[in-house]
Amino acid sequence: MFRKFRTVLICNEKLMPNPLTHKPKYILIIRLSSLGDITHCLPVSYNLRKHYPQARIAWLVRERYKELLEMEACLDEIIEIKNISPRRLIARINEICRIINLLRCKKFDIVLDLHCVLITNIISIFSGSPLKFGIDKKNELGLRVLKYYPLLKNKKIHRINAYLSILNLLGINTYEIKYNFVIPLKDSDKMLELLKRYGHSSRKAVIALHPGTAWEIKQWGIEKFAELSSILTTRYDTELVIIYGPKEKFFEQDKITGLFSPKAKFIICPGIKELAALLERCDLLIGNDSGPLHLAAALGISTVSIFGPSNHLVSSPFGDNHKIIRKNISCSPCYGTFSVKFMCKYRGRKCLQLLSVEDVLEETEPIVTDIINAKRKKTLSNK
């Protein structure tokens, strides 16, 4: 299935000269992880394809995220780097050397490092490409080793715009925020069949909850999500699904499922393609700041996001029909523009603890009502 995201035209006041003496034939984008960040980077590939339609565009990514890039129509090639534990230092160095040798053989005209950590900086520098650009971010050594487009620190620039700013270094001063996802039909059919087993009807709104997150510091609380599910299924005639991934199988435990409404259906998404196919069938996703939230936004699905330590101005779902719920307290956000602080100085995630179920319901219920009314109107017009 082909899906296009809403177009946003962005023009920069400061025009940059084009450093290219000829149109590039082979471009490499580097962003190794993770789901949300790669999703934020994808508009870069769209704009490169638009400006250089004849160029071959490749992406270097960790193997676990290859599925996401396989759905992106603007890419010609995906290069996988193995996810090796930092404890296996020799194996890690060997893998970096393998990638560098591979890239040098391919002879890229341009390398765009959208990750800008030490490992990607090393790969970029030794890639053999004559032009190597990065984003305005220091690596683990506190260095910026690649040329970058400076972003004013007093501005709260969304990460998508920050990633797109790298295009200014190529003389591309006008660009769009757009996604071109092609979700495999087999995955789309698989998820539709699974929903039908649970009594899915196209007349009913499908609300998804994603209570999980890769970082505990961003977790609102499973018990709160469970209470939210019970209230929503009691007040509204909707289908409610709880989404979780292979690393979140604790949601299959009776002590967890028992907390949620009996009407809620738990659905595991083994891979990113299944996740995208399921999200596409939903009308609303409610969740913590996490990869699925940003993937849903890229697919044009409405979201309600619960933010605490994350900087909502920088990393919130991008586009229309998205509601951000947070408490405006002095210590929040405690994440930097790109950096992550893994420890809360209050050791209790005060910013999330203060967010009650009632707070979330107050902002969510009008959205749910609008979705239900839109579904009814569509059903009546089809009769």
C-alpha positions as CSV (number, residue, x, y, z in Angstrom):
1,M,0.0,0.0,0.0
2,F,1.3,3.4,-1.0
3,R,1.0,6.2,1.6
4,K,2.0,9.8,1.3
5,F,2.4,12.1,4.3
6,R,1.2,15.7,4.3
7,T,3.6,18.0,2.5
8,V,5.2,20.9,4.4
9,L,7.3,23.3,2.3
10,I,10.2,24.8,4.2
11,C,12.4,27.6,2.9
12,N,15.5,28.8,4.7
13,E,16.3,32.5,4.9
14,K,20.0,31.9,4.6
15,L,20.7,30.5,1.2
16,M,23.8,28.3,0.9
17,P,25.9,27.9,-2.3
18,N,25.9,24.5,-3.9
19,P,29.4,22.9,-3.4
20,L,28.8,20.3,-6.1
21,T,30.5,20.7,-9.4
22,H,28.3,18.0,-10.9
23,K,25.2,16.1,-10.0
24,P,26.0,13.2,-7.6
25,K,25.5,9.7,-8.9
26,Y,25.9,7.9,-5.6
27,I,24.7,9.2,-2.2
28,L,25.0,7.5,1.2
29,I,22.9,8.4,4.3
30,I,24.0,7.1,7.6
31,R,21.6,6.7,10.5
32,L,22.0,3.5,12.4
33,S,19.1,3.7,14.8
34,S,16.5,3.8,16.2
35,L,12.9,3.5,15.0
36,G,11.8,7.0,15.8
37,D,15.0,8.7,14.8
38,I,15.2,6.9,11.5
39,T,11.6,7.9,10.8
40,H,12.5,11.5,11.5
41,C,15.4,11.2,9.0
42,L,13.4,9.7,6.1
43,P,12.3,13.1,4.6
44,V,16.0,13.6,3.8
45,S,15.9,10.7,1.4
46,Y,12.7,12.0,-0.2
47,N,14.2,15.4,-0.9
48,L,17.4,13.9,-2.2
49,R,15.4,11.8,-4.6
50,K,13.4,14.9,-5.7
51,H,16.5,17.0,-6.4
52,Y,18.7,14.2,-7.8
53,P,16.2,11.8,-9.5
54,Q,19.0,9.9,-11.4
55,A,21.2,9.4,-8.3
56,R,21.5,6.1,-6.5
57,I,20.6,6.6,-2.8
58,A,21.9,4.1,-0.2
59,W,21.4,4.0,3.6
60,L,23.6,2.5,6.3
61,V,21.6,1.1,9.2
62,R,21.7,-1.4,11.9
63,E,20.2,-4.7,10.7
64,R,17.3,-4.7,13.2
65,Y,15.9,-1.5,11.5
66,K,16.3,-2.7,7.9
67,E,12.5,-3.4,7.6
68,L,11.6,0.2,8.1
69,L,13.9,1.3,5.2
70,E,12.6,-1.5,3.0
71,M,9.2,0.3,3.0
72,E,10.8,3.6,1.9
73,A,10.3,4.0,-1.9
74,C,13.0,6.6,-2.3
75,L,15.9,4.3,-1.5
76,D,17.8,2.2,-3.9
77,E,20.1,0.3,-1.5
78,I,20.2,-0.6,2.2
79,I,23.6,-1.5,3.7
80,E,23.4,-3.3,7.1
81,I,25.8,-3.0,9.9
82,K,25.7,-5.8,12.5
83,N,24.6,-5.0,16.0
84,I,27.6,-6.2,18.0
85,S,27.9,-5.6,21.8
86,P,30.5,-3.0,22.8
87,R,31.9,-5.7,25.1
88,R,33.1,-7.6,22.0
89,L,35.6,-4.9,21.1
90,I,37.6,-6.9,18.4
91,A,34.4,-8.1,16.7
92,R,33.1,-4.5,16.7
93,I,36.3,-3.1,15.2
94,N,36.3,-5.8,12.5
95,E,32.7,-4.9,11.6
96,I,33.6,-1.2,11.3
97,C,36.5,-2.1,9.1
98,R,34.3,-4.3,6.9
99,I,31.8,-1.5,6.4
100,I,34.6,1.0,5.6
101,N,36.1,-1.3,3.0
102,L,32.7,-1.9,1.5
103,L,31.9,1.8,1.3
104,R,35.3,2.6,-0.2
105,C,34.7,0.0,-3.0
106,K,31.3,1.6,-3.8
107,K,32.9,5.1,-4.3
108,F,30.1,7.4,-2.9
109,D,30.0,11.0,-4.1
110,I,28.5,12.2,-0.9
111,V,28.1,10.9,2.6
112,L,25.5,12.4,4.9
113,D,26.0,11.4,8.6
114,L,22.7,12.0,10.3
115,H,23.7,10.1,13.4
116,C,27.0,11.8,14.2
117,V,28.2,9.5,17.0
118,L,31.9,8.4,17.1
119,I,31.3,5.2,15.1
120,T,29.5,6.9,12.3
121,N,32.0,9.8,12.2
122,I,34.8,7.2,11.8
123,I,32.9,5.4,9.0
124,S,32.2,8.8,7.3
125,I,35.8,10.0,7.5
126,F,37.3,6.8,6.1
127,S,34.5,6.1,3.6
128,G,36.5,7.5,0.7
129,S,33.8,10.0,-0.3
130,P,35.1,13.5,-1.3
131,L,32.2,15.2,0.4
132,K,31.2,14.3,4.0
133,F,28.6,16.3,5.9
134,G,27.1,15.9,9.4
135,I,24.5,17.5,11.6
136,D,25.0,20.1,14.3
137,K,25.8,17.6,17.1
138,K,28.9,16.6,19.0
139,N,30.0,13.0,19.2
140,E,30.9,11.2,22.5
141,L,34.3,12.9,22.5
142,G,32.6,16.3,22.4
143,L,33.8,17.0,18.9
144,R,32.2,18.0,15.6
145,V,34.4,16.4,13.0
146,L,32.3,16.9,9.9
147,K,31.1,20.1,8.2
148,Y,27.5,21.0,9.3
149,Y,24.8,23.6,9.0
150,P,24.8,25.7,12.2
151,L,21.5,25.7,14.1
152,L,20.8,28.6,16.5
153,K,20.7,27.2,20.0
154,N,18.0,29.6,21.2
155,K,15.6,28.1,18.7
156,K,13.6,24.9,19.5
157,I,14.1,23.2,16.2
158,H,12.3,19.9,15.6
159,R,14.6,17.0,14.8
160,I,13.1,16.6,11.4
161,N,14.0,20.1,10.5
162,A,17.4,19.6,12.1
163,Y,18.1,16.6,10.0
164,L,16.8,18.3,6.9
165,S,19.2,21.2,7.5
166,I,22.0,19.0,6.2
167,L,20.6,19.6,2.7
168,N,21.6,23.3,3.0
169,L,25.2,22.1,2.6
170,L,24.3,20.7,-0.8
171,G,22.7,24.0,-1.9
172,I,19.2,22.6,-1.4
173,N,17.5,25.5,0.4
174,T,13.8,24.5,-0.1
175,Y,12.5,21.1,0.9
176,E,9.5,19.2,1.9
177,I,8.6,17.0,4.8
178,K,7.2,13.9,3.1
179,Y,7.1,10.2,3.4
180,N,6.7,7.5,0.8
181,F,5.9,4.2,2.5
182,V,5.1,1.1,0.6
183,I,3.6,-1.4,3.2
184,P,3.8,-5.0,1.8
185,L,0.4,-6.3,0.9
186,K,1.0,-9.6,2.8
187,D,1.6,-7.7,6.0
188,S,-1.4,-5.5,5.5
189,D,-3.6,-8.5,4.9
190,K,-2.1,-10.3,7.8
191,M,-3.0,-7.6,10.3
192,L,-6.4,-7.0,8.8
193,E,-7.2,-10.8,9.2
194,L,-5.9,-10.7,12.8
195,L,-8.2,-7.7,13.6
196,K,-11.2,-9.5,12.0
197,R,-10.6,-12.5,14.3
198,Y,-11.2,-10.1,17.1
199,G,-14.5,-8.9,15.6
200,H,-13.1,-5.9,13.7
201,S,-15.7,-3.8,11.9
202,S,-14.8,-0.9,9.5
203,R,-17.7,1.0,11.1
204,K,-16.0,1.2,14.4
205,A,-13.0,3.4,15.4
206,V,-9.8,1.5,16.3
207,I,-7.9,3.0,19.1
208,A,-4.4,1.7,19.8
209,L,-2.4,1.9,23.1
210,H,1.3,1.5,23.2
211,P,2.2,1.4,26.9
212,G,5.8,0.3,26.3
213,T,9.0,2.2,25.5
214,A,12.7,1.4,25.1
215,W,13.6,3.7,28.0
216,E,12.0,3.3,31.4
217,I,12.6,7.0,32.1
218,K,9.9,7.7,29.4
219,Q,7.3,5.3,30.9
220,W,4.1,6.9,32.1
221,G,3.0,3.6,33.8
222,I,1.4,0.4,32.7
223,E,-1.2,0.7,35.5
224,K,-2.2,4.1,34.2
225,F,-2.6,2.8,30.7
226,A,-4.7,0.0,32.0
227,E,-7.0,2.3,33.8
228,L,-7.2,4.4,30.7
229,S,-8.2,1.4,28.6
230,S,-11.0,0.5,31.0
231,I,-12.5,4.0,31.0
232,L,-12.3,4.3,27.2
233,T,-14.0,0.9,26.5
234,T,-16.7,1.7,29.1
235,R,-17.5,5.2,27.7
236,Y,-17.1,4.6,23.9
237,D,-18.1,1.9,21.5
238,T,-14.7,1.5,19.9
239,E,-12.2,-1.3,19.3
240,L,-9.2,-1.0,21.6
241,V,-5.9,-2.8,20.8
242,I,-2.8,-2.9,23.0
243,I,0.3,-3.0,20.8
244,Y,3.6,-4.5,21.9
245,G,6.8,-5.8,20.4
246,P,9.0,-9.0,20.7
247,K,11.0,-7.4,23.5
248,E,7.8,-6.6,25.5
249,K,6.4,-10.1,25.9
250,F,5.8,-9.3,29.6
251,F,2.5,-7.9,28.3
252,E,1.4,-11.6,27.7
253,Q,1.6,-12.3,31.4
254,D,-1.7,-12.8,33.2
255,K,-0.8,-10.3,35.9
256,I,-0.4,-7.6,33.2
257,T,-3.3,-8.5,30.9
258,G,-5.5,-8.7,34.0
259,L,-5.0,-5.0,34.6
260,F,-6.5,-3.9,31.3
261,S,-10.1,-3.9,30.2
262,P,-11.4,-7.3,29.1
263,K,-12.5,-5.7,25.8
264,A,-8.9,-4.7,25.0
265,K,-7.1,-7.0,22.5
266,F,-3.4,-7.6,22.8
267,I,-1.5,-7.7,19.5
268,I,2.2,-8.5,19.2
269,C,4.0,-7.0,16.2
270,P,7.0,-9.2,15.4
271,G,8.5,-6.8,13.0
272,I,8.4,-3.2,11.8
273,K,6.4,-4.0,8.7
274,E,3.7,-5.7,10.8
275,L,3.7,-2.7,13.1
276,A,3.2,-0.3,10.2
277,A,0.4,-2.5,8.8
278,L,-1.4,-2.5,12.1
279,L,-1.0,1.2,12.7
280,E,-2.4,1.9,9.3
281,R,-5.6,0.2,10.4
282,C,-5.9,2.4,13.5
283,D,-7.6,5.7,13.9
284,L,-5.6,6.9,17.0
285,L,-2.5,5.8,18.8
286,I,-2.0,6.8,22.5
287,G,1.5,6.1,23.9
288,N,4.7,7.3,25.4
289,D,7.4,9.0,23.5
290,S,8.6,6.0,21.4
291,G,9.3,4.8,17.9
292,P,5.8,3.5,17.1
293,L,4.4,7.0,18.0
294,H,6.6,8.6,15.3
295,L,5.9,5.9,12.8
296,A,2.2,6.4,13.3
297,A,2.6,10.2,12.7
298,A,4.5,9.5,9.5
299,L,1.7,7.2,8.3
300,G,-0.8,10.1,8.9
301,I,-2.4,8.5,12.0
302,S,-3.6,10.8,14.8
303,T,-1.7,10.4,18.1
304,V,-1.9,11.4,21.7
305,S,1.6,11.4,23.2
306,I,2.6,11.5,26.8
307,F,5.8,13.5,27.4
308,G,7.9,13.8,30.5
309,P,11.6,14.2,30.3
310,S,11.7,14.4,26.5
311,N,11.8,17.8,24.8
312,H,8.3,18.0,23.2
313,L,9.4,20.9,21.0
314,V,12.2,18.8,19.5
315,S,10.9,15.2,19.3
316,S,7.1,15.3,19.3
317,P,5.1,13.7,16.5
318,F,5.3,16.0,13.5
319,G,2.3,17.2,11.6
320,D,-1.4,17.8,12.2
321,N,-3.8,15.8,14.4
322,H,-1.3,15.2,17.2
323,K,-1.9,16.1,20.9
324,I,1.0,16.3,23.4
325,I,0.2,15.9,27.1
326,R,2.8,17.0,29.6
327,K,3.2,18.8,32.9
328,N,5.0,22.1,32.7
329,I,7.4,21.8,35.6
330,S,10.8,23.5,36.0
331,C,13.0,20.3,35.5
332,S,11.1,19.1,32.4
333,P,12.4,18.5,29.8
334,C,15.7,17.2,31.0
335,Y,16.7,15.8,27.6
336,G,19.0,17.9,25.5
337,T,18.2,18.7,21.8
338,F,20.0,15.5,20.7
339,S,21.6,14.1,23.9
340,V,19.8,11.8,26.4
341,K,20.2,11.9,30.2
342,F,19.4,8.4,31.5
343,M,19.0,9.4,35.1
344,C,16.2,11.5,36.6
345,K,17.6,13.8,39.4
346,Y,14.3,13.1,41.3
347,R,14.7,9.3,40.8
348,G,11.0,9.1,40.3
349,R,10.2,10.8,37.0
350,K,8.2,13.5,38.7
351,C,7.1,15.0,35.4
352,L,5.3,11.7,34.5
353,Q,4.0,10.8,38.0
354,L,2.2,14.1,38.1
355,L,0.3,13.2,34.9
356,S,-3.0,11.6,36.0
357,V,-5.3,9.4,34.0
358,E,-7.8,12.3,34.2
359,D,-5.3,14.6,32.7
360,V,-4.9,12.3,29.7
361,L,-8.7,11.7,29.4
362,E,-9.4,15.4,29.4
363,E,-7.3,15.9,26.3
364,T,-8.1,12.5,24.6
365,E,-11.9,12.3,24.8
366,P,-12.6,15.2,22.4
367,I,-10.3,13.5,19.8
368,V,-12.0,10.1,20.3
369,T,-15.5,11.7,20.0
370,D,-14.4,13.4,16.7
371,I,-13.1,10.2,15.3
372,I,-16.3,8.3,16.2
373,N,-18.4,11.0,14.6
374,A,-16.3,11.0,11.5
375,K,-16.7,7.2,11.2
376,R,-20.5,7.5,11.6
377,K,-20.7,10.2,9.0
378,K,-18.6,8.1,6.6
379,T,-20.8,5.0,7.2
380,L,-24.0,7.0,6.5
381,S,-22.6,8.5,3.3
382,N,-21.7,5.1,2.0
383,K,-25.2,3.8,2.4
